[in-house]
Amino acid sequence: MKMQDLIPVNWLKDEEGVLKNKSLGFYTPFHKMRKEMDHIFSDFLTNYHEFWPSSEDVGSFFTPRSDIIETKDEYKISMDMPGVEEKDVEVSLDNGILKIIGKKEHEKETKDAKVHRIERSYGSFRKTIQLPDNVLKDKVEAHFKNGVLKVIIPKTEESKQEVKKIKVIAD
């Protein structure tokens, strides 16, 4: 037995080195598995911030969900923050980036309490949103009620103008 015979892609070749089944090409089972693993890790590394806390938030997996809605006059951002108090939320605007920072405190257990299960999330969170250029940065408002943060970002007058449609003429 030769050393080349141990290489998996060679298992699919005949004595002359030609693939027995040409429809397989280089997609042997090992190549398919590697392609799937590359896809999985690529997705994970692209979106790792959704799965893993930053170094300052180790132990924290609390990420409020948000909606961003655009109307003719403004952008509306709504974030669900159940169990978060208004005093624990900070909203700021810096160089066109809206920053929402906060924390959800863990309830203290008593000394004689026996914890059976903890499923709720606690910890600090940080959300940044790049704002478009067509907003009035000095008119941004934030309101907090019943565990929901609503940020209203008005648009400039120029951006409120309707889009002019241009007719396409076939030559």
ABEGO torsion letter per residue (X at the ends): XBAAAABAAAAABBAAGBBABAAAEABBAAAAAAAAAAAAAAAAAAAAAAABBBAAABGBABBBBBBBBBBAABBBBBBBBBGBBAAABBBBBBGGBBBBBBBBBBBBBBAABBBABBABBBEBBBBBBBBBAABBAAABBBBBBGGBBBBBBBBBAAAABBBBBBBBBBX
